[in-house]
């Protein structure tokens, strides 16, 4: 994934509003579409290119991650509080995941 944090923040905000994106901009992109797995206590679903974490039927996080050449990775985590966490890395992997995922997970918990 090659992008700037500003670009990814604009992308994540654009997905929340109606307009040129049609139904995707009306929040549809962040609705669970297909259940992928359960990581207690969360259900993890696919939602049009993003991972959607739910707990008790409530969306608790929408996450998009990507990897590119040369160990470039990025994570965008959107929480219901309005907090958006963006981590970009070119450091490869750590603790069984990418550095961007590892750091993004440390910055905020899912409620």
LINVEN-V59139 format. One record per helix or strand of 3 or more residues. SS is the DSSP state (hx for helix, st for strand). FROM is the first residue (numbers start at 0). LEN is the number of residues. If there is no record, write none. Layout:
ss	from	len
SS	FROM	LEN
SS	FROM	LEN
//
This chain:
ss	from	len
hx	4	10
hx	21	5
hx	27	3
st	33	6
st	41	5
st	50	5
st	57	10
hx	68	3
st	72	6
st	83	6
hx	98	9
//
